[in-house]
């Protein structure tokens, strides 16, 4: 299954999703079309699986950044997390192309929403280890909003420039930090 998704993701990057067929995916992965249809009813379901698998990597990326920077201030770590996500958008096979294509589906958006909602508490706990303490706002609500700011900032960065607009990413970090500083205990 992973090999099929890897093969399909590479095809998405190489030729774009519009020309991809289930037959092309099966051939690239070295599986029969019948085998492919046992697991995926159409190419769109394969595209959904590629994006879902990619989104599963986001929290571990954030956790790895935090783990690698235990003595940094929360602001530095938040900036490093956004930078790591920017790199992820640039390098994750198939993800960026599908996410910004006409194939972005309700399924993809729902998986992203679920990850965002599930990630808020953990994100606050990780930032708290780096010194962030919030008052006057629910930490979970605040981190939901910050995750939304980051999502939208990355979305804009890659819609403006398919390779990513660095200025938008920098402003996304600035906006996220400014919002949290509003409630940060000094």
MDTraj code that builds the backbone (N, CA, C; nanometers):
import mdtraj as md
import numpy as np

residues = "UNK UNK UNK UNK UNK UNK UNK UNK UNK UNK UNK UNK UNK UNK UNK UNK UNK UNK UNK UNK UNK UNK UNK UNK UNK UNK UNK UNK UNK UNK UNK UNK UNK UNK UNK UNK UNK UNK UNK UNK UNK UNK UNK UNK UNK UNK UNK UNK UNK UNK UNK UNK UNK UNK UNK UNK UNK UNK UNK UNK UNK UNK UNK UNK UNK UNK UNK UNK UNK UNK UNK UNK UNK UNK UNK UNK UNK UNK UNK UNK UNK UNK UNK UNK UNK UNK UNK UNK UNK UNK UNK UNK UNK UNK UNK UNK UNK UNK UNK UNK UNK UNK UNK UNK UNK UNK UNK UNK UNK UNK UNK UNK UNK UNK UNK UNK UNK UNK UNK UNK UNK UNK UNK UNK UNK UNK UNK UNK UNK UNK UNK UNK UNK UNK UNK UNK UNK UNK UNK UNK UNK UNK UNK UNK UNK UNK UNK UNK UNK UNK UNK UNK UNK UNK UNK UNK UNK UNK UNK UNK UNK UNK UNK UNK UNK UNK UNK UNK UNK UNK UNK UNK UNK UNK UNK UNK UNK UNK UNK UNK UNK UNK UNK UNK UNK UNK".split()
xyz = np.array([
    [0.0824, -0.1192, 0.0000],
    [0.0000, 0.0000, 0.0000],
    [0.0873, 0.1263, 0.0000],
    [0.1885, 0.1281, 0.0898],
    [0.2762, 0.2457, 0.0956],
    [0.3495, 0.2657, -0.0368],
    [0.3912, 0.1557, -0.0982],
    [0.4606, 0.1655, -0.2269],
    [0.3691, 0.2263, -0.3340],
    [0.2433, 0.1875, -0.3340],
    [0.1468, 0.2438, -0.4298],
    [0.1321, 0.3934, -0.4055],
    [0.1173, 0.4336, -0.2797],
    [0.1030, 0.5763, -0.2493],
    [0.2307, 0.6532, -0.2828],
    [0.3474, 0.5928, -0.2547],
    [0.4736, 0.6574, -0.2922],
    [0.4816, 0.6772, -0.4427],
    [0.4481, 0.5733, -0.5164],
    [0.4528, 0.5796, -0.6628],
    [0.3559, 0.6842, -0.7160],
    [0.2357, 0.6863, -0.6617],
    [0.1352, 0.7829, -0.7062],
    [0.1779, 0.9256, -0.6721],
    [0.2341, 0.9458, -0.5546],
    [0.2787, 1.0795, -0.5146],
    [0.3883, 1.1305, -0.6076],
    [0.4806, 1.0446, -0.6432],
    [0.5859, 1.0852, -0.7366],
    [0.5270, 1.1190, -0.8737],
    [0.4306, 1.0401, -0.9177],
    [0.3635, 1.0701, -1.0444],
    [0.2943, 1.2067, -1.0398],
    [0.2298, 1.2347, -0.9287],
    [0.1627, 1.3645, -0.9133],
    [0.2639, 1.4772, -0.9332],
    [0.3809, 1.4652, -0.8717],
    [0.4826, 1.5685, -0.8858],
    [0.5399, 1.5741, -1.0275],
    [0.5531, 1.4582, -1.0910],
    [0.6166, 1.4528, -1.2233],
    [0.5243, 1.4994, -1.3355],
    [0.3990, 1.4547, -1.3345],
    [0.3113, 1.4823, -1.4488],
    [0.1856, 1.5598, -1.4130],
    [0.1588, 1.5769, -1.2850],
    [0.0385, 1.6467, -1.2412],
    [-0.0794, 1.5524, -1.2309],
    [-0.1728, 1.5842, -1.1430],
    [-0.2837, 1.4924, -1.1177],
    [-0.3827, 1.4797, -1.2330],
    [-0.3922, 1.5792, -1.3178],
    [-0.4921, 1.5755, -1.4251],
    [-0.4734, 1.4592, -1.5216],
    [-0.3494, 1.4233, -1.5495],
    [-0.3249, 1.3182, -1.6490],
    [-0.3116, 1.1790, -1.5880],
    [-0.3109, 1.1736, -1.4567],
    [-0.2927, 1.0445, -1.3903],
    [-0.4210, 0.9624, -1.3963],
    [-0.4035, 0.8354, -1.4252],
    [-0.5135, 0.7393, -1.4231],
    [-0.4780, 0.6286, -1.3246],
    [-0.5775, 0.5509, -1.2872],
    [-0.5483, 0.4369, -1.2001],
    [-0.4558, 0.3383, -1.2714],
    [-0.4709, 0.3254, -1.4023],
    [-0.3820, 0.2377, -1.4791],
    [-0.2381, 0.2841, -1.4736],
    [-0.2172, 0.4141, -1.4844],
    [-0.0819, 0.4699, -1.4759],
    [-0.0224, 0.4471, -1.3369],
    [-0.1029, 0.4639, -1.2351],
    [-0.0558, 0.4402, -1.0976],
    [-0.0205, 0.2935, -1.0790],
    [-0.1083, 0.2038, -1.1239],
    [-0.0817, 0.0602, -1.1095],
    [0.0476, 0.0223, -1.1800],
    [0.0671, 0.0734, -1.3001],
    [0.1891, 0.0426, -1.3759],
    [0.3130, 0.0947, -1.3035],
    [0.3074, 0.2185, -1.2558],
    [0.4224, 0.2780, -1.1859],
    [0.4552, 0.2016, -1.0581],
    [0.3515, 0.1513, -0.9916],
    [0.3724, 0.0800, -0.8651],
    [0.4032, -0.0683, -0.8863],
    [0.3829, -0.1170, -1.0074],
    [0.4089, -0.2583, -1.0348],
    [0.3036, -0.3504, -0.9756],
    [0.1789, -0.3027, -0.9720],
    [0.0682, -0.3857, -0.9227],
    [-0.0368, -0.3945, -1.0323],
    [-0.1234, -0.4917, -1.0211],
    [-0.2301, -0.5038, -1.1203],
    [-0.3384, -0.4003, -1.0918],
    [-0.4087, -0.3631, -1.1966],
    [-0.5187, -0.2683, -1.1814],
    [-0.6266, -0.3269, -1.0901],
    [-0.6463, -0.4594, -1.0983],
    [-0.7437, -0.5252, -1.0113],
    [-0.7054, -0.5124, -0.8652],
    [-0.5772, -0.5315, -0.8344],
    [-0.5298, -0.5157, -0.6967],
    [-0.5565, -0.3735, -0.6490],
    [-0.5254, -0.2775, -0.7358],
    [-0.5454, -0.1375, -0.6995],
    [-0.6921, -0.1101, -0.6662],
    [-0.7824, -0.1632, -0.7484],
    [-0.9251, -0.1400, -0.7258],
    [-0.9779, -0.2140, -0.6022],
    [-0.9041, -0.3125, -0.5537],
    [-0.9443, -0.3762, -0.4280],
    [-0.9343, -0.2790, -0.3108],
    [-0.8500, -0.1776, -0.3245],
    [-0.8254, -0.0837, -0.2151],
    [-0.8735, 0.0585, -0.2436],
    [-0.8766, 0.0947, -0.3709],
    [-0.9109, 0.2320, -0.4086],
    [-1.0128, 0.2303, -0.5223],
    [-1.1282, 0.2937, -0.5050],
    [-1.2292, 0.2908, -0.6104],
    [-1.1956, 0.3791, -0.7314],
    [-1.1056, 0.4780, -0.7111],
    [-1.0726, 0.5706, -0.8205],
    [-0.9445, 0.6469, -0.7850],
    [-0.8969, 0.7261, -0.8775],
    [-0.7720, 0.7995, -0.8528],
    [-0.7897, 0.9033, -0.7431],
    [-0.9090, 0.9607, -0.7326],
    [-0.9314, 1.0609, -0.6294],
    [-0.9141, 1.0020, -0.4904],
    [-0.9540, 0.8786, -0.4708],
    [-0.9346, 0.8158, -0.3393],
    [-0.7860, 0.7934, -0.3113],
    [-0.7086, 0.7716, -0.4144],
    [-0.5626, 0.7607, -0.3978],
    [-0.5063, 0.8973, -0.3618],
    [-0.5546, 1.0010, -0.4290],
    [-0.5096, 1.1366, -0.3965],
    [-0.5444, 1.1710, -0.2512],
    [-0.6642, 1.1344, -0.2083],
    [-0.7037, 1.1581, -0.0686],
    [-0.6085, 1.0865, 0.0271],
    [-0.5727, 0.9632, -0.0062],
    [-0.4831, 0.8850, 0.0803],
    [-0.3437, 0.9463, 0.0850],
    [-0.2963, 0.9998, -0.0259],
    [-0.1646, 1.0656, -0.0275],
    [-0.1659, 1.1850, 0.0666],
    [-0.2674, 1.2688, 0.0556],
    [-0.2752, 1.3886, 0.1393],
    [-0.2941, 1.3510, 0.2859],
    [-0.3794, 1.2538, 0.3129],
    [-0.4017, 1.2103, 0.4510],
    [-0.2720, 1.1593, 0.5130],
    [-0.2002, 1.0790, 0.4389],
    [-0.0722, 1.0266, 0.4879],
    [0.0249, 1.1404, 0.5137],
    [0.0267, 1.2386, 0.4254],
    [0.1153, 1.3538, 0.4444],
    [0.0772, 1.4325, 0.5692],
    [-0.0515, 1.4566, 0.5888],
    [-0.0961, 1.5329, 0.7057],
    [-0.0647, 1.4597, 0.8360],
    [-0.0570, 1.3278, 0.8304],
    [-0.0182, 1.2504, 0.9489],
    [0.1244, 1.2819, 0.9941],
    [0.2032, 1.3419, 0.9076],
    [0.3437, 1.3730, 0.9386],
    [0.3609, 1.5086, 1.0065],
    [0.2577, 1.5919, 1.0059],
    [0.2716, 1.7288, 1.0548],
    [0.3020, 1.7346, 1.2039],
    [0.2256, 1.6656, 1.2858],
    [0.2509, 1.6697, 1.4309],
    [0.3887, 1.6141, 1.4651],
    [0.4295, 1.5008, 1.4096],
    [0.5660, 1.4542, 1.4373],
    [0.6748, 1.5541, 1.3949],
    [0.6504, 1.6290, 1.2879],
    [0.7467, 1.7327, 1.2475],
    [0.7562, 1.8386, 1.3563],
    [0.6407, 1.8858, 1.4048],
    [0.6400, 1.9871, 1.5113],
    [0.7068, 1.9334, 1.6375],
    [0.6753, 1.8104, 1.6736],
    [0.7361, 1.7498, 1.7927],
    [0.8877, 1.7409, 1.7782],
    [0.9355, 1.7047, 1.6602],
    [1.0796, 1.6931, 1.6381],
    [1.1491, 1.8285, 1.6517],
    [1.0847, 1.9336, 1.6029],
    [1.1426, 2.0676, 1.6170],
    [1.1530, 2.1041, 1.7649],
    [1.0476, 2.0806, 1.8400],
    [1.0505, 2.1099, 1.9840],
    [1.1588, 2.0289, 2.0537],
    [1.1660, 1.9018, 2.0234],
    [1.2650, 1.8150, 2.0878],
    [1.4081, 1.8582, 2.0562],
    [1.4295, 1.9102, 1.9377],
    [1.5634, 1.9517, 1.8962],
    [1.6042, 2.0874, 1.9547],
    [1.5081, 2.1594, 2.0129],
    [1.5357, 2.2952, 2.0617],
    [1.4839, 2.3137, 2.2043],
    [1.5247, 2.2287, 2.2977],
    [1.4655, 2.2328, 2.4322],
    [1.4948, 2.3604, 2.5106],
    [1.5994, 2.4311, 2.4758],
    [1.6365, 2.5505, 2.5528],
    [1.5967, 2.6810, 2.4855],
    [1.5327, 2.6728, 2.3687],
    [1.4927, 2.7936, 2.2972],
    [1.3626, 2.8496, 2.3532],
    [1.3458, 2.9790, 2.3375],
    [1.2223, 3.0480, 2.3731],
    [1.1099, 3.0006, 2.2819],
    [0.9866, 3.0055, 2.3305],
    [0.8726, 2.9584, 2.2528],
    [0.8588, 3.0299, 2.1191],
    [0.8985, 3.1565, 2.1147],
    [0.8894, 3.2324, 1.9893],
    [0.9821, 3.1734, 1.8828],
    [1.1051, 3.1424, 1.9266],
    [1.2011, 3.0815, 1.8346],
    [1.1526, 2.9447, 1.7861],
    [1.0971, 2.8684, 1.8771],
    [1.0506, 2.7350, 1.8420],
    [0.9307, 2.7434, 1.7483],
    [0.8387, 2.8351, 1.7755],
    [0.7234, 2.8513, 1.6873],
    [0.7700, 2.8887, 1.5465],
    [0.8649, 2.9798, 1.5369],
    [0.9199, 3.0148, 1.4055],
    [0.9857, 2.8961, 1.3379],
    [1.0555, 2.8153, 1.4146],
    [1.1208, 2.6968, 1.3582],
    [1.0188, 2.5927, 1.3130],
    [0.9083, 2.5811, 1.3851],
    [0.8016, 2.4880, 1.3441],
    [0.7432, 2.5338, 1.2105],
    [0.7134, 2.6623, 1.1982],
    [0.6579, 2.7126, 1.0723],
    [0.7585, 2.6910, 0.9590],
    [0.8848, 2.7136, 0.9862],
    [0.9888, 2.6902, 0.8850],
    [0.9925, 2.5428, 0.8439],
    [0.9815, 2.4533, 0.9406],
    [0.9807, 2.3099, 0.9097],
    [0.8583, 2.2726, 0.8269],
    [0.7456, 2.3341, 0.8564],
    [0.6247, 2.3083, 0.7774],
    [0.6375, 2.3653, 0.6361],
    [0.7009, 2.4787, 0.6237],
    [0.7284, 2.5366, 0.4917],
    [0.8134, 2.4397, 0.4093],
    [0.9176, 2.3861, 0.4724],
    [1.0024, 2.2864, 0.4057],
    [0.9216, 2.1624, 0.3675],
    [0.8339, 2.1208, 0.4569],
    [0.7479, 2.0049, 0.4321],
    [0.6608, 2.0289, 0.3090],
    [0.5987, 2.1451, 0.3002],
    [0.5153, 2.1775, 0.1839],
    [0.5978, 2.1715, 0.0552],
    [0.7235, 2.2134, 0.0626],
    [0.8091, 2.2141, -0.0553],
    [0.8556, 2.0744, -0.0949],
    [0.8731, 1.9863, 0.0028],
    [0.9412, 1.8598, -0.0268],
    [0.8552, 1.7341, -0.0187],
    [0.7406, 1.7388, 0.0451],
    [0.6580, 1.6189, 0.0616],
    [0.6003, 1.5761, -0.0735],
    [0.6360, 1.4577, -0.1222],
    [0.5903, 1.4150, -0.2550],
    [0.4379, 1.4156, -0.2686],
    [0.3933, 1.4826, -0.3729],
    [0.2518, 1.4844, -0.4072],
    [0.1659, 1.5783, -0.3256],
    [0.2061, 1.6124, -0.2061],
    [0.1193, 1.6872, -0.1154],
    [0.0824, 1.8251, -0.1687],
    [0.1828, 1.9084, -0.1925],
    [0.1564, 2.0469, -0.2328],
    [0.0771, 2.0518, -0.3631],
    [0.1156, 1.9684, -0.4592],
    [0.0465, 1.9692, -0.5882],
    [-0.1011, 1.9352, -0.5691],
    [-0.1296, 1.8319, -0.4901],
    [-0.2688, 1.7924, -0.4674],
    [-0.3435, 1.8941, -0.3822],
    [-0.2786, 1.9450, -0.2785],
    [-0.3443, 2.0374, -0.1867],
    [-0.3906, 2.1639, -0.2583],
    [-0.3161, 2.2066, -0.3579],
    [-0.3490, 2.3294, -0.4294],
    [-0.4062, 2.3023, -0.5681],
    [-0.4630, 2.1870, -0.5858],
    [-0.5195, 2.1511, -0.7155],
    [-0.6722, 2.1460, -0.7085],
    [-0.7325, 2.1250, -0.8207],
    [-0.8776, 2.1081, -0.8249],
    [-0.9198, 1.9770, -0.7598],
    [-0.8237, 1.8935, -0.7256],
    [-0.8534, 1.7654, -0.6617],
    [-0.8595, 1.7753, -0.5096],
    [-0.8332, 1.8950, -0.4551],
    [-0.8498, 1.9099, -0.3108],
    [-0.9955, 1.8774, -0.2795],
    [-1.0144, 1.7814, -0.1909],
    [-1.1485, 1.7285, -0.1674],
    [-1.1985, 1.7592, -0.0275],
    [-1.3260, 1.7327, -0.0086],
    [-1.3867, 1.7443, 0.1238],
    [-1.3143, 1.6505, 0.2210],
    [-1.2772, 1.5332, 0.1744],
    [-1.2047, 1.4379, 0.2591],
    [-1.0719, 1.4966, 0.3048],
    [-0.9979, 1.5566, 0.2135],
    [-0.8697, 1.6177, 0.2494],
    [-0.8895, 1.7294, 0.3521],
    [-0.9880, 1.8138, 0.3275],
    [-1.0140, 1.9249, 0.4194],
    [-1.0565, 1.8749, 0.5568],
    [-1.1361, 1.7694, 0.5609],
    [-1.1808, 1.7137, 0.6886],
    [-1.0644, 1.6525, 0.7657],
    [-0.9767, 1.5813, 0.6968],
    [-0.8588, 1.5243, 0.7632],
    [-0.7724, 1.6368, 0.8200],
    [-0.7542, 1.7431, 0.7425],
    [-0.6764, 1.8569, 0.7914],
    [-0.7425, 1.9196, 0.9143],
    [-0.8732, 1.9376, 0.9099],
    [-0.9456, 1.9955, 1.0232],
    [-0.9299, 1.9091, 1.1473],
    [-0.9429, 1.7785, 1.1309],
    [-0.9277, 1.6865, 1.2446],
    [-0.7872, 1.6949, 1.3039],
    [-0.6855, 1.7023, 1.2189],
    [-0.5484, 1.7162, 1.2685],
    [-0.5314, 1.8477, 1.3443],
    [-0.5873, 1.9548, 1.2880],
    [-0.5755, 2.0851, 1.3536],
    [-0.6415, 2.0834, 1.4913],
    [-0.7621, 2.0309, 1.4990],
    [-0.8332, 2.0268, 1.6269],
    [-0.7610, 1.9389, 1.7281],
    [-0.7139, 1.8246, 1.6834],
    [-0.6445, 1.7325, 1.7741],
    [-0.5091, 1.7870, 1.8181],
    [-0.4494, 1.8722, 1.7359],
    [-0.3144, 1.9178, 1.7648],
    [-0.3027, 2.0357, 1.8580],
    [-0.4116, 2.1045, 1.8876],
    [-0.4036, 2.2287, 1.9656],
    [-0.3516, 2.2062, 2.1067],
    [-0.4039, 2.1060, 2.1747],
    [-0.3602, 2.0817, 2.3132],
    [-0.2128, 2.0451, 2.3170],
    [-0.1718, 1.9565, 2.2291],
    [-0.0309, 1.9170, 2.2246],
    [0.0595, 2.0329, 2.1888],
    [0.0135, 2.1183, 2.0983],
    [0.0936, 2.2339, 2.0591],
    [0.1139, 2.3273, 2.1785],
    [0.0079, 2.3484, 2.2560],
    [0.0231, 2.4339, 2.3731],
    [0.1177, 2.3700, 2.4751],
    [0.1038, 2.2422, 2.4977],
    [0.1918, 2.1736, 2.5930],
    [0.3379, 2.1851, 2.5504],
    [0.3635, 2.1701, 2.4211],
    [0.5019, 2.1817, 2.3726],
    [0.5539, 2.3247, 2.3896],
    [0.4705, 2.4247, 2.3548],
    [0.5142, 2.5642, 2.3689],
    [0.5288, 2.6033, 2.5157],
    [0.4473, 2.5462, 2.6020],
    [0.4584, 2.5746, 2.7455],
    [0.5935, 2.5264, 2.7993],
    [0.6436, 2.4162, 2.7464],
    [0.7766, 2.3682, 2.7877],
    [0.8845, 2.4686, 2.7497],
    [0.8561, 2.5522, 2.6504],
    [0.9510, 2.6545, 2.6076],
    [0.9170, 2.7911, 2.6670],
    [0.8302, 2.7925, 2.7671],
    [0.8060, 2.9155, 2.8413],
    [0.6765, 2.9892, 2.8120],
    [0.5935, 2.9394, 2.7231],
    [0.4678, 3.0084, 2.6956],
    [0.3656, 2.9753, 2.8027],
    [0.3151, 3.0797, 2.8667],
    [0.2044, 3.0650, 2.9614],
    [0.1012, 3.1695, 2.9226],
    [-0.0208, 3.1245, 2.9002],
    [-0.1270, 3.2143, 2.8562],
    [-0.2236, 3.2436, 2.9700],
    [-0.2759, 3.3663, 2.9712],
    [-0.3789, 3.4061, 3.0675],
    [-0.4838, 3.4880, 2.9929],
    [-0.6084, 3.4714, 3.0325],
    [-0.7159, 3.5484, 2.9715],
    [-0.7727, 3.4879, 2.8449],
    [-0.7286, 3.3698, 2.8101],
    [-0.7793, 3.3007, 2.6923],
    [-0.7597, 3.1507, 2.7147],
    [-0.8496, 3.0725, 2.6621],
    [-0.8333, 2.9277, 2.6678],
    [-0.7109, 2.8902, 2.5843],
    [-0.6133, 2.8216, 2.6439],
    [-0.4956, 2.7811, 2.5659],
    [-0.5333, 2.6996, 2.4422],
    [-0.6308, 2.6107, 2.4557],
    [-0.6709, 2.5303, 2.3403],
    [-0.7285, 2.6192, 2.2296],
    [-0.8132, 2.7143, 2.2670],
    [-0.8703, 2.8058, 2.1678],
    [-0.7601, 2.8892, 2.1033],
    [-0.6694, 2.9388, 2.1832],
    [-0.5602, 3.0205, 2.1294],
    [-0.4760, 2.9410, 2.0304],
    [-0.4453, 2.8169, 2.0635],
    [-0.3632, 2.7367, 1.9727],
    [-0.4418, 2.6908, 1.8507],
    [-0.5722, 2.6718, 1.8653],
    [-0.6544, 2.6457, 1.7456],
    [-0.6402, 2.7625, 1.6485],
    [-0.6479, 2.8835, 1.7012],
    [-0.6373, 3.0008, 1.6162],
    [-0.4980, 3.0119, 1.5543],
    [-0.3951, 2.9873, 1.6328],
    [-0.2584, 2.9943, 1.5796],
    [-0.2378, 2.8899, 1.4702],
    [-0.2888, 2.7705, 1.4914],
    [-0.2787, 2.6670, 1.3881],
    [-0.3519, 2.7140, 1.2618],
    [-0.4658, 2.7788, 1.2799],
    [-0.5384, 2.8337, 1.1653],
    [-0.4601, 2.9429, 1.0935],
    [-0.3941, 3.0282, 1.1700],
    [-0.3106, 3.1328, 1.1103],
    [-0.1986, 3.0691, 1.0284],
    [-0.1349, 2.9695, 1.0858],
    [-0.0252, 2.9018, 1.0156],
    [-0.0766, 2.8315, 0.8901],
    [-0.1887, 2.7596, 0.9032],
    [-0.2481, 2.6933, 0.7858],
    [-0.2746, 2.7942, 0.6746],
    [-0.3390, 2.9042, 0.7100],
    [-0.3742, 3.0037, 0.6082],
    [-0.2503, 3.0716, 0.5525],
    [-0.1529, 3.0985, 0.6376],
    [-0.0289, 3.1604, 0.5900],
    [0.0431, 3.0718, 0.4899],
    [0.0534, 2.9440, 0.5196],
    [0.1166, 2.8520, 0.4248],
    [0.0335, 2.8398, 0.2975],
    [-0.0975, 2.8376, 0.3145],
    [-0.1865, 2.8325, 0.1990],
    [-0.1607, 2.9528, 0.1073],
    [-0.1583, 3.0719, 0.1639],
    [-0.1336, 3.1922, 0.0837],
    [0.0055, 3.1906, 0.0210],
    [0.1049, 3.1487, 0.0989],
    [0.2424, 3.1467, 0.0488],
    [0.2545, 3.0617, -0.0767],
    [0.1857, 2.9476, -0.0783],
    [0.1976, 2.8581, -0.1930],
    [0.0959, 2.8864, -0.3021],
    [-0.0091, 2.9580, -0.2724],
    [-0.1007, 3.0002, -0.3790],
    [-0.0420, 3.1189, -0.4552],
    [0.0298, 3.2044, -0.3849],
    [0.0944, 3.3195, -0.4486],
    [0.2129, 3.2739, -0.5338],
    [0.2888, 3.1799, -0.4811],
    [0.4069, 3.1288, -0.5505],
    [0.4100, 2.9781, -0.5306],
    [0.4030, 2.9001, -0.6373],
    [0.4011, 2.7541, -0.6217],
    [0.5200, 2.6975, -0.5448],
    [0.6289, 2.7726, -0.5376],
    [0.7452, 2.7280, -0.4608],
    [0.7441, 2.7828, -0.3179],
    [0.6492, 2.8710, -0.2891],
    [0.6359, 2.9281, -0.1552],
    [0.6890, 3.0694, -0.1492],
    [0.6094, 3.1596, -0.0981],
    [0.6476, 3.2997, -0.0838],
    [0.7044, 3.3201, 0.0563],
    [0.8338, 3.3412, 0.0635],
    [0.9047, 3.3540, 0.1915],
    [0.8492, 3.4684, 0.2750],
    [0.8152, 3.5811, 0.2142],
    [0.7648, 3.6961, 0.2900],
    [0.6337, 3.6612, 0.3606],
    [0.5473, 3.5867, 0.2956],
    [0.4207, 3.5460, 0.3586],
    [0.4483, 3.4539, 0.4768],
    [0.5436, 3.3640, 0.4614],
    [0.5780, 3.2733, 0.5712],
    [0.6323, 3.3524, 0.6894],
    [0.7184, 3.4496, 0.6639],
    [0.7722, 3.5327, 0.7716],
    [0.6610, 3.6109, 0.8419],
    [0.5666, 3.6645, 0.7656],
    [0.4540, 3.7371, 0.8244],
    [0.3620, 3.6443, 0.9031],
    [0.3524, 3.5194, 0.8602],
    [0.2729, 3.4207, 0.9332],
    [0.3314, 3.3978, 1.0716],
    [0.4626, 3.3875, 1.0794],
    [0.5297, 3.3715, 1.2091],
    [0.5050, 3.4960, 1.2942],
    [0.5221, 3.6132, 1.2359],
    [0.5013, 3.7391, 1.3085],
    [0.3595, 3.7477, 1.3632],
    [0.2605, 3.7142, 1.2801],
    [0.1204, 3.7209, 1.3234],
    [0.0915, 3.6201, 1.4341],
    [0.1448, 3.5015, 1.4238],
    [0.1219, 3.3981, 1.5253],
    [0.1817, 3.4383, 1.6593],
    [0.3025, 3.4888, 1.6560],
    [0.3694, 3.5317, 1.7794],
    [0.2964, 3.6512, 1.8395],
    [0.2593, 3.7484, 1.7567],
    [0.1897, 3.8681, 1.8066],
    [0.0586, 3.8303, 1.8744],
    [-0.0145, 3.7378, 1.8169],
    [-0.1404, 3.6952, 1.8786],
    [-0.1140, 3.6313, 2.0148],
    [-0.0185, 3.5390, 2.0212],
    [0.0080, 3.4710, 2.1489],
    [0.0646, 3.5672, 2.2532],
    [0.1463, 3.6630, 2.2102],
    [0.2025, 3.7595, 2.3051],
    [0.0947, 3.8444, 2.3706],
    [-0.0160, 3.8619, 2.3031],
    [-0.1282, 3.9370, 2.3587],
    [-0.1747, 3.8759, 2.4910],
    [-0.1656, 3.7437, 2.5032],
    [-0.2129, 3.6729, 2.6219],
    [-0.0995, 3.6103, 2.7038],
    [0.0224, 3.6274, 2.6596],
    [0.1350, 3.5633, 2.7278],
    [0.1619, 3.6313, 2.8621],
    [0.1813, 3.5492, 2.9627],
    [0.2194, 3.5987, 3.0948],
    [0.3667, 3.6338, 3.0884],
    [0.3987, 3.7550, 3.1277],
    [0.5398, 3.8003, 3.1183],
    [0.6161, 3.7676, 3.2429],
])
top = md.Topology()
chain = top.add_chain()
for i, resn in enumerate(residues, 1):
    res = top.add_residue(resn, chain, resSeq=i)
    for name in ("N", "CA", "C"):
        top.add_atom(name, md.element.get_by_symbol(name[0]), res)
traj = md.Trajectory(xyz[None], top)
